[in-house]
Amino acid sequence: MPVTASDVSRAAEILSRPVSLNSLTIPNRIVMAPMTRMFSPGGIPGDDVRSYYARRAAAGVGLIVTEGTYVGHESAGQSDRVPRFHGAEQLAGWAKVAADVHAAGGTIVPQLWHIGMVRNHGEQPYPEAPAMGPSGIRVDGTEGAGEAMTQRDLDDVVAAFAEAAAAAERIGFDGVELHGAHGYLIDQFLWARTNRRTDAYGGDPSARTRFATEIVAAVRAAVSPGFPVIFRFSQWKQEAYDARLAETPQELDAILAPLAAAGVDAFHASTRRYWLPEFEGSDLNLAGWTRKLTGKPTITVGSVGLDGDFLHAFTGRGAELGSLDNLLDRLERDEFDLVAVGRALLQDPEWAAKVLGGRIDELKAYDAAALKTLS
Protein backbone atom coordinates (compact mmCIF):
# COMPACT_ATOMS: atom_id res chain seq x y z
CA MET A 1 0.00 0.00 0.00
CA PRO A 2 1.50 3.39 -0.93
CA VAL A 3 2.12 5.87 1.85
CA THR A 4 0.14 9.07 1.41
CA ALA A 5 0.89 12.63 2.50
CA SER A 6 -1.83 12.28 5.14
CA ASP A 7 -0.05 9.20 6.57
CA VAL A 8 3.17 11.18 6.89
CA SER A 9 1.34 14.13 8.45
CA ARG A 10 -0.47 11.89 10.93
CA ALA A 11 2.80 10.24 11.98
CA ALA A 12 4.43 13.61 12.58
CA GLU A 13 1.43 14.92 14.55
CA ILE A 14 1.01 11.91 16.84
CA LEU A 15 4.70 11.40 17.50
CA SER A 16 5.11 15.11 18.27
CA ARG A 17 2.75 15.01 21.25
CA PRO A 18 4.43 15.60 24.63
CA VAL A 19 4.15 13.07 27.46
CA SER A 20 5.00 13.13 31.17
CA LEU A 21 6.95 10.65 33.26
CA ASN A 22 6.51 11.73 36.87
CA SER A 23 7.56 15.42 36.89
CA LEU A 24 9.47 15.20 33.58
CA THR A 25 7.77 16.43 30.42
CA ILE A 26 9.18 14.81 27.28
CA PRO A 27 8.55 16.95 24.19
CA ASN A 28 7.59 14.07 21.89
CA ARG A 29 7.09 10.31 21.79
CA ILE A 30 10.47 9.32 20.33
CA VAL A 31 13.04 7.70 22.62
CA MET A 32 16.62 6.82 21.75
CA ALA A 33 17.03 3.25 22.93
CA PRO A 34 20.10 2.32 24.99
CA MET A 35 22.84 0.76 22.86
CA THR A 36 26.27 -0.36 24.06
CA ARG A 37 28.93 1.59 22.15
CA MET A 38 32.20 1.07 24.08
CA PHE A 39 33.76 4.43 23.16
CA SER A 40 34.66 5.52 26.71
CA PRO A 41 38.26 4.53 27.55
CA GLY A 42 38.71 4.27 31.29
CA GLY A 43 34.92 4.38 31.60
CA ILE A 44 35.01 8.15 30.96
CA PRO A 45 32.62 9.64 28.36
CA GLY A 46 34.59 12.17 26.34
CA ASP A 47 33.84 14.88 23.81
CA ASP A 48 32.88 12.36 21.13
CA VAL A 49 30.27 10.82 23.42
CA ARG A 50 28.94 14.29 24.26
CA SER A 51 28.59 15.11 20.58
CA TYR A 52 27.00 11.74 19.80
CA TYR A 53 24.13 12.24 22.24
CA ALA A 54 23.74 16.01 21.74
CA ARG A 55 23.49 15.62 17.98
CA ARG A 56 20.48 13.33 18.32
CA ALA A 57 18.85 15.60 20.90
CA ALA A 58 19.29 18.56 18.55
CA ALA A 59 17.61 16.51 15.81
CA GLY A 60 14.47 16.08 17.90
CA VAL A 61 14.77 12.89 19.97
CA GLY A 62 12.47 13.51 22.93
CA LEU A 63 14.19 11.28 25.48
CA ILE A 64 17.66 9.78 25.28
CA VAL A 65 18.42 6.66 27.30
CA THR A 66 22.18 6.30 27.41
CA GLU A 67 24.06 3.13 26.76
CA GLY A 68 24.41 0.89 29.80
CA THR A 69 26.73 2.37 32.45
CA TYR A 70 28.34 0.32 35.19
CA VAL A 71 27.29 1.04 38.76
CA GLY A 72 29.97 1.26 41.41
CA HIS A 73 30.50 -2.36 42.36
CA GLU A 74 33.60 -4.35 41.46
CA SER A 75 31.55 -7.08 39.77
CA ALA A 76 29.34 -4.74 37.73
CA GLY A 77 31.23 -5.06 34.46
CA GLN A 78 34.52 -5.98 32.89
CA SER A 79 35.16 -3.66 29.94
CA ASP A 80 37.47 -0.68 30.27
CA ARG A 81 35.65 0.97 27.35
CA VAL A 82 32.10 0.81 28.68
CA PRO A 83 31.24 4.01 30.59
CA ARG A 84 30.93 3.93 34.36
CA PHE A 85 28.50 5.92 36.45
CA HIS A 86 30.81 6.34 39.41
CA GLY A 87 34.14 8.04 39.96
CA ALA A 88 34.98 11.76 39.78
CA GLU A 89 36.25 11.82 36.18
CA GLN A 90 33.46 9.60 34.93
CA LEU A 91 30.71 11.67 36.54
CA ALA A 92 32.30 14.91 35.37
CA GLY A 93 32.16 13.54 31.83
CA TRP A 94 28.52 12.57 32.23
CA ALA A 95 27.63 16.00 33.64
CA LYS A 96 28.91 17.52 30.39
CA VAL A 97 26.86 15.04 28.36
CA ALA A 98 23.67 15.99 30.23
CA ALA A 99 24.41 19.71 29.86
CA ASP A 100 24.98 19.39 26.11
CA VAL A 101 21.79 17.38 25.61
CA HIS A 102 19.80 19.98 27.54
CA ALA A 103 21.38 22.79 25.53
CA ALA A 104 20.22 20.98 22.39
CA GLY A 105 16.66 20.82 23.70
CA GLY A 106 16.52 17.16 24.76
CA THR A 107 16.06 15.14 27.92
CA ILE A 108 18.34 12.32 29.04
CA VAL A 109 18.53 9.49 31.57
CA PRO A 110 21.45 7.14 32.19
CA GLN A 111 20.87 3.42 32.08
CA LEU A 112 22.32 1.93 35.26
CA TRP A 113 23.74 -1.54 34.72
CA HIS A 114 25.26 -4.57 36.38
CA ILE A 115 25.97 -7.41 33.97
CA GLY A 116 25.95 -10.19 36.56
CA MET A 117 26.95 -13.57 35.16
CA VAL A 118 27.41 -12.25 31.63
CA ARG A 119 31.08 -11.92 30.76
CA ASN A 120 31.39 -10.95 27.12
CA HIS A 121 31.55 -7.19 26.96
CA GLY A 122 35.19 -6.29 26.71
CA GLU A 123 38.57 -7.29 25.46
CA GLN A 124 40.25 -5.49 28.39
CA PRO A 125 38.71 -6.69 31.65
CA TYR A 126 38.21 -3.99 34.22
CA PRO A 127 38.24 -4.84 37.00
CA GLU A 128 39.39 -8.40 37.61
CA ALA A 129 36.39 -9.58 39.60
CA PRO A 130 34.50 -12.87 39.66
CA ALA A 131 31.16 -13.05 37.91
CA MET A 132 28.29 -13.22 40.33
CA GLY A 133 24.57 -13.73 40.15
CA PRO A 134 21.65 -15.16 42.10
CA SER A 135 22.89 -18.74 41.87
CA GLY A 136 26.17 -18.58 39.96
CA ILE A 137 24.45 -19.92 36.83
CA ARG A 138 24.86 -18.42 33.36
CA VAL A 139 21.88 -17.70 31.13
CA ASP A 140 22.82 -20.71 28.98
CA GLY A 141 22.56 -22.95 32.06
CA THR A 142 26.30 -23.32 32.69
CA GLU A 143 26.91 -23.92 36.38
CA GLY A 144 30.05 -23.12 38.32
CA ALA A 145 30.95 -20.17 36.08
CA GLY A 146 30.59 -17.65 38.87
CA GLU A 147 29.53 -17.08 42.46
CA ALA A 148 26.13 -17.04 44.11
CA MET A 149 25.68 -13.67 45.76
CA THR A 150 25.78 -13.41 49.52
CA GLN A 151 23.53 -11.09 51.49
CA ARG A 152 26.41 -8.64 51.73
CA ASP A 153 26.84 -8.77 47.96
CA LEU A 154 23.14 -8.07 47.48
CA ASP A 155 23.16 -5.16 49.89
CA ASP A 156 26.28 -3.67 48.31
CA VAL A 157 24.84 -3.84 44.79
CA VAL A 158 21.55 -2.31 45.94
CA ALA A 159 23.54 0.53 47.50
CA ALA A 160 25.58 0.96 44.30
CA PHE A 161 22.43 1.47 42.23
CA ALA A 162 21.08 3.98 44.75
CA GLU A 163 24.36 5.90 44.80
CA ALA A 164 24.43 6.04 40.99
CA ALA A 165 20.85 7.31 40.86
CA ALA A 166 21.60 10.03 43.43
CA ALA A 167 24.64 11.03 41.37
CA ALA A 168 22.51 11.22 38.23
CA GLU A 169 20.15 13.70 39.83
CA ARG A 170 23.01 15.67 41.36
CA ILE A 171 24.85 16.17 38.05
CA GLY A 172 21.79 17.18 36.08
CA PHE A 173 20.16 14.13 34.49
CA ASP A 174 16.39 13.99 34.08
CA GLY A 175 15.81 10.53 35.56
CA VAL A 176 17.34 7.06 35.53
CA GLU A 177 16.66 3.75 33.84
CA LEU A 178 17.43 0.51 35.67
CA HIS A 179 18.54 -2.28 33.34
CA GLY A 180 16.49 -5.30 34.36
CA ALA A 181 16.42 -6.97 30.93
CA HIS A 182 18.28 -9.28 28.51
CA GLY A 183 19.78 -11.71 31.01
CA TYR A 184 21.86 -9.25 33.06
CA LEU A 185 21.99 -9.26 36.85
CA ILE A 186 18.54 -7.97 37.80
CA ASP A 187 16.95 -10.12 35.10
CA GLN A 188 18.88 -13.16 36.35
CA PHE A 189 16.98 -12.83 39.62
CA LEU A 190 13.65 -12.51 37.82
CA TRP A 191 14.13 -15.67 35.72
CA ALA A 192 13.62 -19.12 37.23
CA ARG A 193 16.35 -20.73 35.10
CA THR A 194 19.09 -18.55 36.60
CA ASN A 195 17.55 -18.00 40.03
CA ARG A 196 17.51 -21.22 42.01
CA ARG A 197 17.84 -19.65 45.42
CA THR A 198 15.96 -21.12 48.34
CA ASP A 199 16.05 -17.98 50.47
CA ALA A 200 13.74 -14.95 50.31
CA TYR A 201 15.19 -13.96 46.91
CA GLY A 202 14.09 -17.12 45.09
CA GLY A 203 10.98 -19.20 44.56
CA ASP A 204 7.78 -18.03 42.89
CA PRO A 205 7.66 -15.05 40.50
CA SER A 206 6.83 -12.59 43.27
CA ALA A 207 9.72 -13.78 45.43
CA ARG A 208 12.12 -13.53 42.52
CA THR A 209 11.31 -9.81 42.25
CA ARG A 210 12.63 -9.08 45.75
CA PHE A 211 16.12 -8.04 44.64
CA ALA A 212 14.73 -5.82 41.89
CA THR A 213 12.21 -4.20 44.21
CA GLU A 214 14.91 -3.54 46.79
CA ILE A 215 16.94 -1.75 44.11
CA VAL A 216 13.91 0.26 42.99
CA ALA A 217 13.01 1.21 46.57
CA ALA A 218 16.59 2.23 47.36
CA VAL A 219 16.79 4.31 44.19
CA ARG A 220 13.43 5.92 44.91
CA ALA A 221 14.62 6.85 48.40
CA ALA A 222 17.90 8.27 47.08
CA VAL A 223 16.31 10.76 44.65
CA SER A 224 13.63 13.41 44.89
CA PRO A 225 9.96 12.36 44.61
CA GLY A 226 9.53 13.87 41.15
CA PHE A 227 12.66 12.28 39.65
CA PRO A 228 11.58 9.58 37.16
CA VAL A 229 12.63 5.98 37.67
CA ILE A 230 12.28 3.79 34.58
CA PHE A 231 12.62 0.01 34.71
CA ARG A 232 13.62 -1.89 31.58
CA PHE A 233 12.69 -5.57 31.38
CA SER A 234 12.28 -8.28 28.78
CA GLN A 235 11.12 -11.82 28.33
CA TRP A 236 14.02 -12.73 25.99
CA LYS A 237 17.68 -13.02 27.00
CA GLN A 238 20.83 -12.54 24.98
CA GLU A 239 21.57 -16.25 24.97
CA ALA A 240 17.94 -17.40 25.06
CA TYR A 241 15.69 -15.57 22.63
CA ASP A 242 12.76 -17.85 23.47
CA ALA A 243 12.99 -17.26 27.24
CA ARG A 244 9.89 -16.08 29.08
CA LEU A 245 9.51 -14.64 32.54
CA ALA A 246 5.75 -14.95 32.30
CA GLU A 247 3.52 -17.26 30.28
CA THR A 248 0.29 -15.48 31.23
CA PRO A 249 -0.84 -11.95 32.10
CA GLN A 250 -1.32 -13.13 35.66
CA GLU A 251 2.31 -14.22 35.93
CA LEU A 252 3.44 -10.93 34.41
CA ASP A 253 1.36 -9.03 36.94
CA ALA A 254 3.03 -10.93 39.78
CA ILE A 255 6.38 -9.58 38.58
CA LEU A 256 5.37 -6.03 37.70
CA ALA A 257 3.07 -5.15 40.61
CA PRO A 258 5.82 -5.23 43.27
CA LEU A 259 8.09 -3.13 41.06
CA ALA A 260 5.39 -0.53 40.49
CA ALA A 261 4.64 -0.44 44.21
CA ALA A 262 8.33 0.03 45.01
CA GLY A 263 8.49 3.21 42.95
CA VAL A 264 8.83 2.56 39.20
CA ASP A 265 7.37 5.49 37.26
CA ALA A 266 7.53 3.90 33.81
CA PHE A 267 8.39 0.56 32.25
CA HIS A 268 10.54 0.03 29.15
CA ALA A 269 9.30 -3.27 27.74
CA SER A 270 12.01 -4.66 25.48
CA THR A 271 10.92 -6.91 22.63
CA ARG A 272 12.72 -7.86 19.44
CA ARG A 273 9.67 -7.04 17.27
CA TYR A 274 7.29 -4.55 18.79
CA TRP A 275 4.26 -5.56 16.69
CA LEU A 276 3.99 -9.15 17.95
CA PRO A 277 1.29 -9.93 20.54
CA GLU A 278 2.63 -11.08 23.89
CA PHE A 279 -0.06 -13.53 24.97
CA GLU A 280 -2.68 -15.57 23.12
CA GLY A 281 -6.11 -14.05 22.85
CA SER A 282 -4.99 -10.43 22.70
CA ASP A 283 -3.20 -8.15 20.25
CA LEU A 284 -1.47 -6.25 23.05
CA ASN A 285 2.31 -6.34 22.94
CA LEU A 286 4.50 -6.51 26.07
CA ALA A 287 4.37 -2.75 26.61
CA GLY A 288 0.62 -2.81 26.15
CA TRP A 289 0.10 -5.52 28.73
CA THR A 290 2.45 -3.74 31.09
CA ARG A 291 0.47 -0.52 30.87
CA LYS A 292 -2.83 -2.37 31.28
CA LEU A 293 -1.63 -4.25 34.37
CA THR A 294 0.25 -1.47 36.15
CA GLY A 295 -1.36 1.73 34.90
CA LYS A 296 2.15 3.12 34.43
CA PRO A 297 3.45 4.76 31.23
CA THR A 298 5.35 2.39 28.98
CA ILE A 299 7.97 2.53 26.25
CA THR A 300 7.71 0.03 23.41
CA VAL A 301 10.76 -1.04 21.41
CA GLY A 302 11.74 -3.62 18.83
CA SER A 303 12.85 -3.12 15.21
CA VAL A 304 11.28 0.32 14.75
CA GLY A 305 12.88 1.78 11.65
CA LEU A 306 15.39 -1.06 11.46
CA ASP A 307 14.99 -1.58 7.73
CA GLY A 308 16.28 1.91 7.08
CA ASP A 309 13.36 4.08 6.20
CA PHE A 310 10.65 4.47 8.82
CA LEU A 311 7.82 3.48 6.56
CA HIS A 312 9.53 0.36 5.25
CA ALA A 313 9.12 -1.12 8.70
CA PHE A 314 5.38 -0.48 8.68
CA THR A 315 4.05 -0.78 5.13
CA GLY A 316 3.82 -4.51 4.70
CA ARG A 317 6.88 -5.08 2.51
CA GLY A 318 7.91 -7.75 5.00
CA ALA A 319 5.42 -10.46 5.92
CA GLU A 320 5.88 -9.96 9.66
CA LEU A 321 5.94 -6.18 9.71
CA GLY A 322 2.99 -4.17 10.91
CA SER A 323 1.56 -1.05 9.29
CA LEU A 324 2.26 2.57 10.07
CA ASP A 325 -1.39 2.97 10.98
CA ASN A 326 -1.01 0.09 13.41
CA LEU A 327 1.76 1.87 15.35
CA LEU A 328 -0.06 5.19 15.38
CA ASP A 329 -3.40 3.64 16.31
CA ARG A 330 -1.76 1.94 19.27
CA LEU A 331 -0.25 5.21 20.43
CA GLU A 332 -3.58 6.98 20.07
CA ARG A 333 -5.45 4.41 22.14
CA ASP A 334 -2.72 4.52 24.80
CA GLU A 335 -1.54 0.94 24.44
CA PHE A 336 1.90 2.42 25.10
CA ASP A 337 3.19 5.95 25.52
CA LEU A 338 6.60 6.19 23.85
CA VAL A 339 8.43 4.45 21.02
CA ALA A 340 12.14 3.66 21.35
CA VAL A 341 14.33 3.62 18.26
CA GLY A 342 17.75 1.98 18.28
CA ARG A 343 19.95 1.14 15.33
CA ALA A 344 18.09 3.42 12.92
CA LEU A 345 19.30 6.34 15.05
CA LEU A 346 22.88 5.09 14.79
CA GLN A 347 22.67 5.14 11.02
CA ASP A 348 20.80 8.43 10.76
CA PRO A 349 21.24 10.95 13.61
CA GLU A 350 18.57 13.12 11.91
CA TRP A 351 16.00 10.29 12.01
CA ALA A 352 13.67 12.00 14.49
CA ALA A 353 13.82 15.38 12.75
CA LYS A 354 12.97 13.78 9.42
CA VAL A 355 10.03 11.80 10.82
CA LEU A 356 8.65 14.68 12.88
CA GLY A 357 9.14 17.07 9.96
CA GLY A 358 7.41 14.87 7.41
CA ARG A 359 10.67 14.22 5.53
CA ILE A 360 10.44 10.45 5.61
CA ASP A 361 11.65 10.14 2.04
CA GLU A 362 15.06 11.46 3.22
CA LEU A 363 15.71 8.66 5.74
CA LYS A 364 18.85 6.62 5.22
CA ALA A 365 18.87 2.84 4.88
CA TYR A 366 20.40 1.06 7.83
CA ASP A 367 23.97 -0.16 7.39
CA ALA A 368 25.70 -2.24 10.07
CA ALA A 369 28.85 -0.18 9.53
CA ALA A 370 27.16 2.49 11.63
CA LEU A 371 27.89 0.36 14.67
CA LYS A 372 31.63 0.79 14.17
CA THR A 373 31.73 4.58 14.52
CA LEU A 374 30.52 7.17 16.98
CA SER A 375 29.05 10.03 15.02
Secondary structure, DSSP 8 states (H G I E B T S, - for coil): ----HHHHHHHHHHHT--EEETTEEESSSEEE--------GGG---HHHHHHHHHHHHTT-SEEEEEEEE-SSTTS--BSSS-BS-SHHHHHHHHHHHHHHHHTT-EEEEEEE--TT---S-SSBSS----EESSSB-TT--BSSSEE--HHHHHHHHHHHHHHHHHHHHTT-S-EEEEEEETSHHHHHHSTTT----STTSSSHHHHTHHHHHHHHHHHHHS-TTS-EEEEEEEEETTBTT--S-SSHHHHHHHHHHHHHHT--EEEEE-SSTTS-SSTT----HHHHHHHHH---EEEESSTTTTSSGGGGGBSSSTT--BHHHHHHHHHTTS-SEEEE-HHHHH-TTHHHHHHTT-GGG-----GGGGG---
